[in-house]
């Protein structure tokens, strides 16, 4: 695995292991799968319960918020790492 070495202004050397292209692509694919699965489950549930017809705009926005903030939430929870 490749390593990146960074010297800071205080002469501290930081070493980071760089993820391979394949690992990054797999993580991105998993992120997309999870996001679309969430949206499909929400719409399936709303359609099955006939709530999709009567849903108001603010309710729809609340249901879509996890999709919109997925990457931000995972960055916070996993310290900048993806799955």
N, CA, C and O atoms as a Maestro MAE file, in Angstrom:
{
 s_m_m2io_version
 :::
 2.0.0
}

f_m_ct {
 s_m_title
 :::
 protein
 m_atom[332] {
  # First column is atom index #
  i_m_mmod_type
  r_m_x_coord
  r_m_y_coord
  r_m_z_coord
  i_m_residue_number
  s_m_chain_name
  s_m_pdb_residue_name
  s_m_pdb_atom_name
  i_m_atomic_number
  :::
  1 25 0.846 -1.173 0.000 1 A "UNK " " N  " 7
  2 3 0.000 0.000 0.000 1 A "UNK " " CA " 6
  3 2 0.893 1.238 0.000 1 A "UNK " " C  " 6
  4 15 1.881 1.297 0.732 1 A "UNK " " O  " 8
  5 25 0.551 2.203 -0.805 2 A "UNK " " N  " 7
  6 3 1.343 3.432 -0.917 2 A "UNK " " CA " 6
  7 2 1.131 4.312 0.311 2 A "UNK " " C  " 6
  8 15 0.067 4.305 0.929 2 A "UNK " " O  " 8
  9 25 2.169 5.065 0.644 3 A "UNK " " N  " 7
  10 3 2.120 5.958 1.795 3 A "UNK " " CA " 6
  11 2 2.481 7.367 1.349 3 A "UNK " " C  " 6
  12 15 3.399 7.567 0.554 3 A "UNK " " O  " 8
  13 25 1.745 8.339 1.872 4 A "UNK " " N  " 7
  14 3 2.036 9.746 1.607 4 A "UNK " " CA " 6
  15 2 2.657 10.326 2.869 4 A "UNK " " C  " 6
  16 15 2.138 10.134 3.969 4 A "UNK " " O  " 8
  17 25 3.769 11.036 2.707 5 A "UNK " " N  " 7
  18 3 4.462 11.635 3.843 5 A "UNK " " CA " 6
  19 2 4.355 13.155 3.740 5 A "UNK " " C  " 6
  20 15 4.684 13.741 2.708 5 A "UNK " " O  " 8
  21 25 3.890 13.788 4.824 6 A "UNK " " N  " 7
  22 3 3.700 15.239 4.851 6 A "UNK " " CA " 6
  23 2 4.499 15.808 6.016 6 A "UNK " " C  " 6
  24 15 4.382 15.332 7.144 6 A "UNK " " O  " 8
  25 25 5.313 16.827 5.745 7 A "UNK " " N  " 7
  26 3 6.021 17.545 6.804 7 A "UNK " " CA " 6
  27 2 5.230 18.804 7.139 7 A "UNK " " C  " 6
  28 15 4.920 19.603 6.256 7 A "UNK " " O  " 8
  29 25 4.903 18.976 8.420 8 A "UNK " " N  " 7
  30 3 4.141 20.145 8.844 8 A "UNK " " CA " 6
  31 2 5.083 21.303 9.149 8 A "UNK " " C  " 6
  32 15 6.303 21.145 9.114 8 A "UNK " " O  " 8
  33 25 4.517 22.455 9.444 9 A "UNK " " N  " 7
  34 3 5.318 23.641 9.766 9 A "UNK " " CA " 6
  35 2 6.107 23.457 11.060 9 A "UNK " " C  " 6
  36 15 7.112 24.136 11.270 9 A "UNK " " O  " 8
  37 25 5.667 22.552 11.929 10 A "UNK " " N  " 7
  38 3 6.363 22.295 13.192 10 A "UNK " " CA " 6
  39 2 7.360 21.134 13.073 10 A "UNK " " C  " 6
  40 15 7.788 20.583 14.087 10 A "UNK " " O  " 8
  41 25 7.726 20.768 11.858 11 A "UNK " " N  " 7
  42 3 8.638 19.654 11.578 11 A "UNK " " CA " 6
  43 2 8.143 18.321 12.131 11 A "UNK " " C  " 6
  44 15 8.928 17.507 12.618 11 A "UNK " " O  " 8
  45 25 6.863 18.117 12.051 12 A "UNK " " N  " 7
  46 3 6.273 16.831 12.412 12 A "UNK " " CA " 6
  47 2 5.930 16.122 11.108 12 A "UNK " " C  " 6
  48 15 5.295 16.696 10.224 12 A "UNK " " O  " 8
  49 25 6.350 14.888 11.003 13 A "UNK " " N  " 7
  50 3 6.083 14.117 9.795 13 A "UNK " " CA " 6
  51 2 4.821 13.287 9.992 13 A "UNK " " C  " 6
  52 15 4.709 12.516 10.945 13 A "UNK " " O  " 8
  53 25 3.880 13.458 9.080 14 A "UNK " " N  " 7
  54 3 2.648 12.677 9.103 14 A "UNK " " CA " 6
  55 2 2.685 11.684 7.952 14 A "UNK " " C  " 6
  56 15 2.963 12.054 6.811 14 A "UNK " " O  " 8
  57 25 2.406 10.426 8.253 15 A "UNK " " N  " 7
  58 3 2.368 9.383 7.232 15 A "UNK " " CA " 6
  59 2 0.936 8.882 7.085 15 A "UNK " " C  " 6
  60 15 0.294 8.511 8.068 15 A "UNK " " O  " 8
  61 25 0.445 8.874 5.856 16 A "UNK " " N  " 7
  62 3 -0.907 8.407 5.563 16 A "UNK " " CA " 6
  63 2 -0.839 7.264 4.563 16 A "UNK " " C  " 6
  64 15 -0.124 7.340 3.563 16 A "UNK " " O  " 8
  65 25 -1.586 6.209 4.841 17 A "UNK " " N  " 7
  66 3 -1.725 5.133 3.866 17 A "UNK " " CA " 6
  67 2 -2.780 5.552 2.853 17 A "UNK " " C  " 6
  68 15 -3.875 5.971 3.227 17 A "UNK " " O  " 8
  69 25 -2.454 5.440 1.587 18 A "UNK " " N  " 7
  70 3 -3.354 5.843 0.511 18 A "UNK " " CA " 6
  71 2 -4.162 4.627 0.071 18 A "UNK " " C  " 6
  72 15 -3.603 3.558 -0.177 18 A "UNK " " O  " 8
  73 25 -5.472 4.794 -0.024 19 A "UNK " " N  " 7
  74 3 -6.337 3.711 -0.489 19 A "UNK " " CA " 6
  75 2 -6.139 3.506 -1.984 19 A "UNK " " C  " 6
  76 15 -5.886 4.452 -2.730 19 A "UNK " " O  " 8
  77 25 -6.259 2.267 -2.401 20 A "UNK " " N  " 7
  78 3 -6.106 1.966 -3.827 20 A "UNK " " CA " 6
  79 2 -7.328 2.468 -4.599 20 A "UNK " " C  " 6
  80 15 -8.374 2.759 -4.019 20 A "UNK " " O  " 8
  81 25 -7.170 2.560 -5.898 21 A "UNK " " N  " 7
  82 3 -8.269 3.027 -6.746 21 A "UNK " " CA " 6
  83 2 -9.454 2.072 -6.643 21 A "UNK " " C  " 6
  84 15 -10.603 2.510 -6.590 21 A "UNK " " O  " 8
  85 25 -9.180 0.785 -6.616 22 A "UNK " " N  " 7
  86 3 -10.252 -0.207 -6.510 22 A "UNK " " CA " 6
  87 2 -11.025 -0.085 -5.208 22 A "UNK " " C  " 6
  88 15 -12.252 -0.191 -5.199 22 A "UNK " " O  " 8
  89 25 -10.313 0.138 -4.104 23 A "UNK " " N  " 7
  90 3 -10.981 0.289 -2.811 23 A "UNK " " CA " 6
  91 2 -11.842 1.543 -2.782 23 A "UNK " " C  " 6
  92 15 -12.939 1.532 -2.223 23 A "UNK " " O  " 8
  93 25 -11.355 2.612 -3.376 24 A "UNK " " N  " 7
  94 3 -12.134 3.861 -3.427 24 A "UNK " " CA " 6
  95 2 -13.363 3.705 -4.313 24 A "UNK " " C  " 6
  96 15 -14.433 4.221 -3.990 24 A "UNK " " O  " 8
  97 25 -13.213 2.992 -5.432 25 A "UNK " " N  " 7
  98 3 -14.356 2.768 -6.318 25 A "UNK " " CA " 6
  99 2 -15.404 1.893 -5.642 25 A "UNK " " C  " 6
  100 15 -16.602 2.149 -5.769 25 A "UNK " " O  " 8
  101 25 -14.966 0.870 -4.930 26 A "UNK " " N  " 7
  102 3 -15.897 -0.003 -4.221 26 A "UNK " " CA " 6
  103 2 -16.634 0.767 -3.130 26 A "UNK " " C  " 6
  104 15 -17.841 0.596 -2.959 26 A "UNK " " O  " 8
  105 25 -15.924 1.605 -2.398 27 A "UNK " " N  " 7
  106 3 -16.560 2.413 -1.355 27 A "UNK " " CA " 6
  107 2 -17.577 3.379 -1.962 27 A "UNK " " C  " 6
  108 15 -18.661 3.565 -1.409 27 A "UNK " " O  " 8
  109 25 -17.239 3.987 -3.082 28 A "UNK " " N  " 7
  110 3 -18.177 4.886 -3.753 28 A "UNK " " CA " 6
  111 2 -19.405 4.147 -4.252 28 A "UNK " " C  " 6
  112 15 -20.522 4.657 -4.160 28 A "UNK " " O  " 8
  113 25 -19.200 2.938 -4.784 29 A "UNK " " N  " 7
  114 3 -20.319 2.128 -5.252 29 A "UNK " " CA " 6
  115 2 -21.234 1.740 -4.095 29 A "UNK " " C  " 6
  116 15 -22.457 1.785 -4.232 29 A "UNK " " O  " 8
  117 25 -20.656 1.363 -2.966 30 A "UNK " " N  " 7
  118 3 -21.470 1.040 -1.792 30 A "UNK " " CA " 6
  119 2 -22.262 2.251 -1.315 30 A "UNK " " C  " 6
  120 15 -23.424 2.117 -0.932 30 A "UNK " " O  " 8
  121 25 -21.653 3.420 -1.332 31 A "UNK " " N  " 7
  122 3 -22.366 4.639 -0.951 31 A "UNK " " CA " 6
  123 2 -23.573 4.872 -1.851 31 A "UNK " " C  " 6
  124 15 -24.661 5.189 -1.369 31 A "UNK " " O  " 8
  125 25 -23.382 4.715 -3.146 32 A "UNK " " N  " 7
  126 3 -24.485 4.923 -4.094 32 A "UNK " " CA " 6
  127 2 -25.583 3.882 -3.876 32 A "UNK " " C  " 6
  128 15 -26.768 4.213 -3.915 32 A "UNK " " O  " 8
  129 25 -25.196 2.631 -3.647 33 A "UNK " " N  " 7
  130 3 -26.181 1.576 -3.408 33 A "UNK " " CA " 6
  131 2 -26.996 1.879 -2.162 33 A "UNK " " C  " 6
  132 15 -28.218 1.734 -2.181 33 A "UNK " " O  " 8
  133 25 -26.350 2.297 -1.079 34 A "UNK " " N  " 7
  134 3 -27.075 2.613 0.152 34 A "UNK " " CA " 6
  135 2 -28.014 3.798 -0.031 34 A "UNK " " C  " 6
  136 15 -29.136 3.784 0.476 34 A "UNK " " O  " 8
  137 25 -27.569 4.818 -0.749 35 A "UNK " " N  " 7
  138 3 -28.420 5.993 -0.954 35 A "UNK " " CA " 6
  139 2 -29.651 5.642 -1.782 35 A "UNK " " C  " 6
  140 15 -30.762 6.039 -1.432 35 A "UNK " " O  " 8
  141 25 -29.471 4.909 -2.864 36 A "UNK " " N  " 7
  142 3 -30.613 4.544 -3.698 36 A "UNK " " CA " 6
  143 2 -31.525 3.541 -3.001 36 A "UNK " " C  " 6
  144 15 -32.742 3.590 -3.185 36 A "UNK " " O  " 8
  145 25 -30.966 2.636 -2.208 37 A "UNK " " N  " 7
  146 3 -31.799 1.699 -1.452 37 A "UNK " " CA " 6
  147 2 -32.685 2.453 -0.467 37 A "UNK " " C  " 6
  148 15 -33.857 2.113 -0.303 37 A "UNK " " O  " 8
  149 25 -32.141 3.466 0.184 38 A "UNK " " N  " 7
  150 3 -32.939 4.273 1.110 38 A "UNK " " CA " 6
  151 2 -34.101 4.939 0.377 38 A "UNK " " C  " 6
  152 15 -35.241 4.885 0.839 38 A "UNK " " O  " 8
  153 25 -33.817 5.561 -0.756 39 A "UNK " " N  " 7
  154 3 -34.866 6.249 -1.519 39 A "UNK " " CA " 6
  155 2 -35.919 5.253 -2.000 39 A "UNK " " C  " 6
  156 15 -37.116 5.528 -1.914 39 A "UNK " " O  " 8
  157 25 -35.482 4.101 -2.505 40 A "UNK " " N  " 7
  158 3 -36.439 3.098 -2.969 40 A "UNK " " CA " 6
  159 2 -37.310 2.580 -1.836 40 A "UNK " " C  " 6
  160 15 -38.513 2.391 -2.018 40 A "UNK " " O  " 8
  161 25 -36.720 2.349 -0.670 41 A "UNK " " N  " 7
  162 3 -37.509 1.882 0.473 41 A "UNK " " CA " 6
  163 2 -38.526 2.926 0.920 41 A "UNK " " C  " 6
  164 15 -39.661 2.582 1.250 41 A "UNK " " O  " 8
  165 25 -38.138 4.173 0.933 42 A "UNK " " N  " 7
  166 3 -39.068 5.236 1.322 42 A "UNK " " CA " 6
  167 2 -40.239 5.297 0.351 42 A "UNK " " C  " 6
  168 15 -41.395 5.328 0.771 42 A "UNK " " O  " 8
  169 25 -39.943 5.315 -0.947 43 A "UNK " " N  " 7
  170 3 -41.027 5.386 -1.930 43 A "UNK " " CA " 6
  171 2 -41.874 4.117 -1.939 43 A "UNK " " C  " 6
  172 15 -43.086 4.193 -2.138 43 A "UNK " " O  " 8
  173 25 -41.263 2.954 -1.728 44 A "UNK " " N  " 7
  174 3 -42.027 1.714 -1.649 44 A "UNK " " CA " 6
  175 2 -42.974 1.756 -0.458 44 A "UNK " " C  " 6
  176 15 -44.145 1.396 -0.587 44 A "UNK " " O  " 8
  177 25 -42.485 2.189 0.696 45 A "UNK " " N  " 7
  178 3 -43.330 2.288 1.891 45 A "UNK " " CA " 6
  179 2 -44.467 3.281 1.678 45 A "UNK " " C  " 6
  180 15 -45.616 2.991 2.011 45 A "UNK " " O  " 8
  181 25 -44.153 4.447 1.125 46 A "UNK " " N  " 7
  182 3 -45.186 5.458 0.903 46 A "UNK " " CA " 6
  183 2 -46.222 4.988 -0.112 46 A "UNK " " C  " 6
  184 15 -47.411 5.270 0.040 46 A "UNK " " O  " 8
  185 25 -45.787 4.282 -1.132 47 A "UNK " " N  " 7
  186 3 -46.720 3.782 -2.138 47 A "UNK " " CA " 6
  187 2 -47.578 2.652 -1.573 47 A "UNK " " C  " 6
  188 15 -48.773 2.582 -1.857 47 A "UNK " " O  " 8
  189 25 -46.975 1.769 -0.775 48 A "UNK " " N  " 7
  190 3 -47.714 0.639 -0.210 48 A "UNK " " CA " 6
  191 2 -48.761 1.094 0.793 48 A "UNK " " C  " 6
  192 15 -49.795 0.442 0.938 48 A "UNK " " O  " 8
  193 25 -48.520 2.183 1.477 49 A "UNK " " N  " 7
  194 3 -49.470 2.677 2.481 49 A "UNK " " CA " 6
  195 2 -50.353 3.791 1.940 49 A "UNK " " C  " 6
  196 15 -51.117 4.393 2.693 49 A "UNK " " O  " 8
  197 25 -50.258 4.073 0.650 50 A "UNK " " N  " 7
  198 3 -51.037 5.139 -0.003 50 A "UNK " " CA " 6
  199 2 -50.790 6.512 0.608 50 A "UNK " " C  " 6
  200 15 -51.638 7.398 0.501 50 A "UNK " " O  " 8
  201 25 -49.658 6.694 1.237 51 A "UNK " " N  " 7
  202 3 -49.306 8.003 1.790 51 A "UNK " " CA " 6
  203 2 -48.670 8.904 0.743 51 A "UNK " " C  " 6
  204 15 -48.581 10.116 0.938 51 A "UNK " " O  " 8
  205 25 -48.230 8.323 -0.362 52 A "UNK " " N  " 7
  206 3 -47.568 9.107 -1.400 52 A "UNK " " CA " 6
  207 2 -48.521 10.112 -2.036 52 A "UNK " " C  " 6
  208 15 -48.095 11.168 -2.502 52 A "UNK " " O  " 8
  209 25 -49.803 9.785 -2.057 53 A "UNK " " N  " 7
  210 3 -50.798 10.675 -2.657 53 A "UNK " " CA " 6
  211 2 -51.020 11.905 -1.785 53 A "UNK " " C  " 6
  212 15 -51.186 13.012 -2.296 53 A "UNK " " O  " 8
  213 25 -51.022 11.710 -0.476 54 A "UNK " " N  " 7
  214 3 -51.363 12.790 0.453 54 A "UNK " " CA " 6
  215 2 -50.160 13.469 1.090 54 A "UNK " " C  " 6
  216 15 -50.331 14.277 2.002 54 A "UNK " " O  " 8
  217 25 -48.963 13.169 0.643 55 A "UNK " " N  " 7
  218 3 -47.774 13.721 1.291 55 A "UNK " " CA " 6
  219 2 -47.627 15.207 0.955 55 A "UNK " " C  " 6
  220 15 -47.846 15.640 -0.176 55 A "UNK " " O  " 8
  221 25 -47.255 15.953 1.965 56 A "UNK " " N  " 7
  222 3 -47.029 17.382 1.756 56 A "UNK " " CA " 6
  223 2 -45.543 17.621 1.493 56 A "UNK " " C  " 6
  224 15 -44.700 16.755 1.726 56 A "UNK " " O  " 8
  225 25 -45.254 18.813 1.004 57 A "UNK " " N  " 7
  226 3 -43.878 19.124 0.606 57 A "UNK " " CA " 6
  227 2 -42.910 19.034 1.779 57 A "UNK " " C  " 6
  228 15 -41.821 18.482 1.621 57 A "UNK " " O  " 8
  229 25 -43.265 19.553 2.941 58 A "UNK " " N  " 7
  230 3 -42.353 19.539 4.086 58 A "UNK " " CA " 6
  231 2 -42.108 18.108 4.570 58 A "UNK " " C  " 6
  232 15 -41.017 17.801 5.051 58 A "UNK " " O  " 8
  233 25 -43.108 17.229 4.449 59 A "UNK " " N  " 7
  234 3 -42.916 15.839 4.845 59 A "UNK " " CA " 6
  235 2 -41.954 15.130 3.891 59 A "UNK " " C  " 6
  236 15 -41.117 14.331 4.311 59 A "UNK " " O  " 8
  237 25 -42.089 15.435 2.615 60 A "UNK " " N  " 7
  238 3 -41.194 14.852 1.622 60 A "UNK " " CA " 6
  239 2 -39.757 15.307 1.860 60 A "UNK " " C  " 6
  240 15 -38.822 14.514 1.749 60 A "UNK " " O  " 8
  241 25 -39.589 16.577 2.185 61 A "UNK " " N  " 7
  242 3 -38.246 17.114 2.445 61 A "UNK " " CA " 6
  243 2 -37.612 16.419 3.646 61 A "UNK " " C  " 6
  244 15 -36.425 16.095 3.619 61 A "UNK " " O  " 8
  245 25 -38.389 16.190 4.690 62 A "UNK " " N  " 7
  246 3 -37.865 15.504 5.880 62 A "UNK " " CA " 6
  247 2 -37.425 14.080 5.533 62 A "UNK " " C  " 6
  248 15 -36.410 13.601 6.039 62 A "UNK " " O  " 8
  249 25 -38.185 13.410 4.676 63 A "UNK " " N  " 7
  250 3 -37.821 12.047 4.289 63 A "UNK " " CA " 6
  251 2 -36.573 11.999 3.414 63 A "UNK " " C  " 6
  252 15 -35.839 11.011 3.438 63 A "UNK " " O  " 8
  253 25 -36.328 13.043 2.650 64 A "UNK " " N  " 7
  254 3 -35.191 13.072 1.734 64 A "UNK " " CA " 6
  255 2 -33.921 13.629 2.399 64 A "UNK " " C  " 6
  256 15 -32.831 13.479 1.847 64 A "UNK " " O  " 8
  257 25 -34.039 14.258 3.557 65 A "UNK " " N  " 7
  258 3 -32.868 14.844 4.223 65 A "UNK " " CA " 6
  259 2 -31.728 13.847 4.458 65 A "UNK " " C  " 6
  260 15 -30.574 14.196 4.209 65 A "UNK " " O  " 8
  261 25 -31.997 12.628 4.923 66 A "UNK " " N  " 7
  262 3 -30.874 11.689 5.081 66 A "UNK " " CA " 6
  263 2 -30.146 11.408 3.767 66 A "UNK " " C  " 6
  264 15 -28.929 11.223 3.760 66 A "UNK " " O  " 8
  265 25 -30.876 11.375 2.668 67 A "UNK " " N  " 7
  266 3 -30.250 11.181 1.357 67 A "UNK " " CA " 6
  267 2 -29.359 12.366 1.001 67 A "UNK " " C  " 6
  268 15 -28.247 12.190 0.504 67 A "UNK " " O  " 8
  269 25 -29.851 13.563 1.256 68 A "UNK " " N  " 7
  270 3 -29.097 14.760 0.897 68 A "UNK " " CA " 6
  271 2 -27.837 14.935 1.744 68 A "UNK " " C  " 6
  272 15 -26.816 15.417 1.254 68 A "UNK " " O  " 8
  273 25 -27.913 14.541 3.020 69 A "UNK " " N  " 7
  274 3 -26.788 14.736 3.937 69 A "UNK " " CA " 6
  275 2 -26.032 13.441 4.234 69 A "UNK " " C  " 6
  276 15 -25.306 13.365 5.225 69 A "UNK " " O  " 8
  277 25 -26.193 12.441 3.399 70 A "UNK " " N  " 7
  278 3 -25.569 11.136 3.615 70 A "UNK " " CA " 6
  279 2 -24.051 11.244 3.771 70 A "UNK " " C  " 6
  280 15 -23.485 10.740 4.742 70 A "UNK " " O  " 8
  281 25 -23.403 11.894 2.824 71 A "UNK " " N  " 7
  282 3 -21.939 11.988 2.873 71 A "UNK " " CA " 6
  283 2 -21.473 12.820 4.062 71 A "UNK " " C  " 6
  284 15 -20.489 12.467 4.711 71 A "UNK " " O  " 8
  285 25 -22.151 13.899 4.351 72 A "UNK " " N  " 7
  286 3 -21.781 14.742 5.487 72 A "UNK " " CA " 6
  287 2 -21.911 13.975 6.801 72 A "UNK " " C  " 6
  288 15 -21.029 14.055 7.656 72 A "UNK " " O  " 8
  289 25 -22.997 13.236 6.962 73 A "UNK " " N  " 7
  290 3 -23.222 12.470 8.193 73 A "UNK " " CA " 6
  291 2 -22.158 11.386 8.350 73 A "UNK " " C  " 6
  292 15 -21.622 11.199 9.443 73 A "UNK " " O  " 8
  293 25 -21.846 10.668 7.263 74 A "UNK " " N  " 7
  294 3 -20.830 9.619 7.361 74 A "UNK " " CA " 6
  295 2 -19.440 10.180 7.618 74 A "UNK " " C  " 6
  296 15 -18.642 9.560 8.320 74 A "UNK " " O  " 8
  297 25 -19.144 11.345 7.057 75 A "UNK " " N  " 7
  298 3 -17.855 11.991 7.344 75 A "UNK " " CA " 6
  299 2 -17.733 12.266 8.839 75 A "UNK " " C  " 6
  300 15 -16.667 12.073 9.423 75 A "UNK " " O  " 8
  301 25 -18.814 12.712 9.453 76 A "UNK " " N  " 7
  302 3 -18.787 12.993 10.890 76 A "UNK " " CA " 6
  303 2 -18.701 11.716 11.716 76 A "UNK " " C  " 6
  304 15 -17.926 11.646 12.670 76 A "UNK " " O  " 8
  305 25 -19.484 10.713 11.361 77 A "UNK " " N  " 7
  306 3 -19.545 9.494 12.162 77 A "UNK " " CA " 6
  307 2 -18.301 8.617 12.030 77 A "UNK " " C  " 6
  308 15 -17.886 7.987 13.004 77 A "UNK " " O  " 8
  309 25 -17.704 8.567 10.844 78 A "UNK " " N  " 7
  310 3 -16.580 7.665 10.595 78 A "UNK " " CA " 6
  311 2 -15.254 8.389 10.431 78 A "UNK " " C  " 6
  312 15 -14.322 7.842 9.842 78 A "UNK " " O  " 8
  313 25 -15.154 9.605 10.940 79 A "UNK " " N  " 7
  314 3 -13.906 10.374 10.910 79 A "UNK " " CA " 6
  315 2 -13.313 10.490 9.507 79 A "UNK " " C  " 6
  316 15 -12.119 10.266 9.311 79 A "UNK " " O  " 8
  317 25 -14.139 10.836 8.551 80 A "UNK " " N  " 7
  318 3 -13.665 11.081 7.196 80 A "UNK " " CA " 6
  319 2 -13.524 9.855 6.332 80 A "UNK " " C  " 6
  320 15 -13.014 9.948 5.216 80 A "UNK " " O  " 8
  321 25 -13.964 8.697 6.815 81 A "UNK " " N  " 7
  322 3 -13.844 7.477 6.027 81 A "UNK " " CA " 6
  323 2 -15.218 7.051 5.529 81 A "UNK " " C  " 6
  324 15 -16.245 7.352 6.137 81 A "UNK " " O  " 8
  325 25 -15.204 6.357 4.426 82 A "UNK " " N  " 7
  326 3 -16.427 5.783 3.890 82 A "UNK " " CA " 6
  327 2 -16.523 4.345 4.378 82 A "UNK " " C  " 6
  328 15 -15.678 3.904 5.157 82 A "UNK " " O  " 8
  329 25 -17.521 3.616 3.942 83 A "UNK " " N  " 7
  330 3 -17.660 2.210 4.336 83 A "UNK " " CA " 6
  331 2 -16.522 1.400 3.796 83 A "UNK " " C  " 6
  332 15 -16.463 0.191 4.022 83 A "UNK " " O  " 8
  :::
 }
 m_bond[331] {
  # First column is bond index #
  i_m_from
  i_m_to
  i_m_order
  :::
  1 1 2 1
  2 2 3 1
  3 3 4 2
  4 3 5 1
  5 5 6 1
  6 6 7 1
  7 7 8 2
  8 7 9 1
  9 9 10 1
  10 10 11 1
  11 11 12 2
  12 11 13 1
  13 13 14 1
  14 14 15 1
  15 15 16 2
  16 15 17 1
  17 17 18 1
  18 18 19 1
  19 19 20 2
  20 19 21 1
  21 21 22 1
  22 22 23 1
  23 23 24 2
  24 23 25 1
  25 25 26 1
  26 26 27 1
  27 27 28 2
  28 27 29 1
  29 29 30 1
  30 30 31 1
  31 31 32 2
  32 31 33 1
  33 33 34 1
  34 34 35 1
  35 35 36 2
  36 35 37 1
  37 37 38 1
  38 38 39 1
  39 39 40 2
  40 39 41 1
  41 41 42 1
  42 42 43 1
  43 43 44 2
  44 43 45 1
  45 45 46 1
  46 46 47 1
  47 47 48 2
  48 47 49 1
  49 49 50 1
  50 50 51 1
  51 51 52 2
  52 51 53 1
  53 53 54 1
  54 54 55 1
  55 55 56 2
  56 55 57 1
  57 57 58 1
  58 58 59 1
  59 59 60 2
  60 59 61 1
  61 61 62 1
  62 62 63 1
  63 63 64 2
  64 63 65 1
  65 65 66 1
  66 66 67 1
  67 67 68 2
  68 67 69 1
  69 69 70 1
  70 70 71 1
  71 71 72 2
  72 71 73 1
  73 73 74 1
  74 74 75 1
  75 75 76 2
  76 75 77 1
  77 77 78 1
  78 78 79 1
  79 79 80 2
  80 79 81 1
  81 81 82 1
  82 82 83 1
  83 83 84 2
  84 83 85 1
  85 85 86 1
  86 86 87 1
  87 87 88 2
  88 87 89 1
  89 89 90 1
  90 90 91 1
  91 91 92 2
  92 91 93 1
  93 93 94 1
  94 94 95 1
  95 95 96 2
  96 95 97 1
  97 97 98 1
  98 98 99 1
  99 99 100 2
  100 99 101 1
  101 101 102 1
  102 102 103 1
  103 103 104 2
  104 103 105 1
  105 105 106 1
  106 106 107 1
  107 107 108 2
  108 107 109 1
  109 109 110 1
  110 110 111 1
  111 111 112 2
  112 111 113 1
  113 113 114 1
  114 114 115 1
  115 115 116 2
  116 115 117 1
  117 117 118 1
  118 118 119 1
  119 119 120 2
  120 119 121 1
  121 121 122 1
  122 122 123 1
  123 123 124 2
  124 123 125 1
  125 125 126 1
  126 126 127 1
  127 127 128 2
  128 127 129 1
  129 129 130 1
  130 130 131 1
  131 131 132 2
  132 131 133 1
  133 133 134 1
  134 134 135 1
  135 135 136 2
  136 135 137 1
  137 137 138 1
  138 138 139 1
  139 139 140 2
  140 139 141 1
  141 141 142 1
  142 142 143 1
  143 143 144 2
  144 143 145 1
  145 145 146 1
  146 146 147 1
  147 147 148 2
  148 147 149 1
  149 149 150 1
  150 150 151 1
  151 151 152 2
  152 151 153 1
  153 153 154 1
  154 154 155 1
  155 155 156 2
  156 155 157 1
  157 157 158 1
  158 158 159 1
  159 159 160 2
  160 159 161 1
  161 161 162 1
  162 162 163 1
  163 163 164 2
  164 163 165 1
  165 165 166 1
  166 166 167 1
  167 167 168 2
  168 167 169 1
  169 169 170 1
  170 170 171 1
  171 171 172 2
  172 171 173 1
  173 173 174 1
  174 174 175 1
  175 175 176 2
  176 175 177 1
  177 177 178 1
  178 178 179 1
  179 179 180 2
  180 179 181 1
  181 181 182 1
  182 182 183 1
  183 183 184 2
  184 183 185 1
  185 185 186 1
  186 186 187 1
  187 187 188 2
  188 187 189 1
  189 189 190 1
  190 190 191 1
  191 191 192 2
  192 191 193 1
  193 193 194 1
  194 194 195 1
  195 195 196 2
  196 195 197 1
  197 197 198 1
  198 198 199 1
  199 199 200 2
  200 199 201 1
  201 201 202 1
  202 202 203 1
  203 203 204 2
  204 203 205 1
  205 205 206 1
  206 206 207 1
  207 207 208 2
  208 207 209 1
  209 209 210 1
  210 210 211 1
  211 211 212 2
  212 211 213 1
  213 213 214 1
  214 214 215 1
  215 215 216 2
  216 215 217 1
  217 217 218 1
  218 218 219 1
  219 219 220 2
  220 219 221 1
  221 221 222 1
  222 222 223 1
  223 223 224 2
  224 223 225 1
  225 225 226 1
  226 226 227 1
  227 227 228 2
  228 227 229 1
  229 229 230 1
  230 230 231 1
  231 231 232 2
  232 231 233 1
  233 233 234 1
  234 234 235 1
  235 235 236 2
  236 235 237 1
  237 237 238 1
  238 238 239 1
  239 239 240 2
  240 239 241 1
  241 241 242 1
  242 242 243 1
  243 243 244 2
  244 243 245 1
  245 245 246 1
  246 246 247 1
  247 247 248 2
  248 247 249 1
  249 249 250 1
  250 250 251 1
  251 251 252 2
  252 251 253 1
  253 253 254 1
  254 254 255 1
  255 255 256 2
  256 255 257 1
  257 257 258 1
  258 258 259 1
  259 259 260 2
  260 259 261 1
  261 261 262 1
  262 262 263 1
  263 263 264 2
  264 263 265 1
  265 265 266 1
  266 266 267 1
  267 267 268 2
  268 267 269 1
  269 269 270 1
  270 270 271 1
  271 271 272 2
  272 271 273 1
  273 273 274 1
  274 274 275 1
  275 275 276 2
  276 275 277 1
  277 277 278 1
  278 278 279 1
  279 279 280 2
  280 279 281 1
  281 281 282 1
  282 282 283 1
  283 283 284 2
  284 283 285 1
  285 285 286 1
  286 286 287 1
  287 287 288 2
  288 287 289 1
  289 289 290 1
  290 290 291 1
  291 291 292 2
  292 291 293 1
  293 293 294 1
  294 294 295 1
  295 295 296 2
  296 295 297 1
  297 297 298 1
  298 298 299 1
  299 299 300 2
  300 299 301 1
  301 301 302 1
  302 302 303 1
  303 303 304 2
  304 303 305 1
  305 305 306 1
  306 306 307 1
  307 307 308 2
  308 307 309 1
  309 309 310 1
  310 310 311 1
  311 311 312 2
  312 311 313 1
  313 313 314 1
  314 314 315 1
  315 315 316 2
  316 315 317 1
  317 317 318 1
  318 318 319 1
  319 319 320 2
  320 319 321 1
  321 321 322 1
  322 322 323 1
  323 323 324 2
  324 323 325 1
  325 325 326 1
  326 326 327 1
  327 327 328 2
  328 327 329 1
  329 329 330 1
  330 330 331 1
  331 331 332 2
  :::
 }
}
